[in-house]
Amino acid sequence: MLTRDRLQDFTANGPKAVPTFSDAEMTRRLAALRGRMAEAGIDAALLTSYHNINYYSDFLHCAFGRRYGLVVTHDTSTSISAGIDGGQPARRTFGGNVTYTDWRKDNWFHAVRQLTSGVKRLGIEFDHVSLETFALLRAEFPEIDFVDIAAPAMRLRMVKSAEEIAHITGMARIADLGGAACVEAARVGTPEHEVALHSTATMVREIAKTWPHAELLDTWTWFQSGLNTDGAHNPVTSRRIERGDILSLNCFPMVAGYYVALERTLFAETATAENIRLWEVNCAVHDRGKELLVPGRSCAEIARELNEIYASHDLLRYRSFGYGHSFGVLCHYYGREAGLELREDCETVLEPGMVISMEPMITIPEGMPGAGGYREHDILVITEDGNRNITGFPYGPDHLIVK
């Protein structure tokens, strides 16, 4: 019967890629994780989420129905990837790599076994591992005690290093360029998708120029018009812009698993008095929210104070979601730091090094005066004595009624 090896070695298939961050930065991240592991008495961690594998290894995978992982012991760090990706995971990973073949369904578990010999307590991400994977892990490794590592790993990601902040700041500049491209293309009669394509192409070209060794990943633009503005994540359509439409631009450059956002309300050529009133209220909430993003403030108290502004205008019922969230390794298609969101049920206290958005939104239902979604979005770095806004794009009626 034909057979083949369960594991492959791609570690010599070309030189290591130019890394996103320095060796010192990646070593710092792993040392911090190992510190949490030592506190919990964990022998090794098996990270399986996009965000943690990327943050602790600089490798961003494409799962496509297969399992991936990063095994971190107190001495080593090794990514586990599928053979379909060839040597790319090994070239990108800060640390070692093991590649498994598709020959047998349990080859991923076989790879895990090779990297966890002697482990008695294994940290895994309870908020990511599926019931099926957890059941298979318990069946494959009955001698191992599984411990949740998700919350400690997330907490470490919430405070950014100087290298991370510099990286995010550079990307915010590119988001501003994407916004300018949207405004340039947004004219009556133009389809949403054409505006989005122009913006995305502008950002991708600038990313390639700024980070010539980076993988050009999922940079994209959502440009919405009219009714399509009622949700923050509504997909682009082929609807053509009409005079008087409310518009939303949403620019999302991504580099090495890090993404940032620029979001703005616009109007096509003209806006009614009620449009302007609602827009200005939302901008006032946006302005006050940025003032509140300082060390020592909790996410919950910020949300409650901003609620009062909406309530004073009888608009609180139209608020769409929380007022902002952490930025770093995240994407709409995979995780983010849920412990740092500006919501009434999040008691996290802001501290220097956190990077967080202010993004108030209200949605006025169709058929009412001023109907549509109003949203502004800036990204701020929390500093020792306040914050630093790294978004430079203008907003409000004085700037974004596009002719």
Buried (B, 14 or more C-beta within 10 A) or exposed (E): EEEEEBBBEBBEEEEEBEBBBEEEBBEBBBEBBBEBBEEBEBBBBBBBBBBBBBBBBBBBBBEEEBBBBBBBBEEEBBBBBBBEBBBBBBBBBBBBBBBBBEEEEBBBBBBBEBBBEEBEBBBBBEEBBEEEBEEBBEEBBEEBEBBBBBBBBBBBBBBBBEBBBEBBBBBBBBBBBBBBBBBEBBBBEBBBBBBBBBBBBBBBEBBEEBBEEBBEBEBBBBBBBBBBBBBBEBEBBEBBBEEBBBBBBBBBBBBBBBBBBBBBBBBBBEBEEEBBBBBBBBBBBBBBBBEBBBBEBBBBBBBEBBBEBBEEBEBBEBBBBBBBBBBBBBBEEBBBBBBBBBBBEBEBEBBBBBBBBBBBBBBBEEEEEBBBBBBBBBBBBBBEEBBEEBBEBEBBBEEBBBE
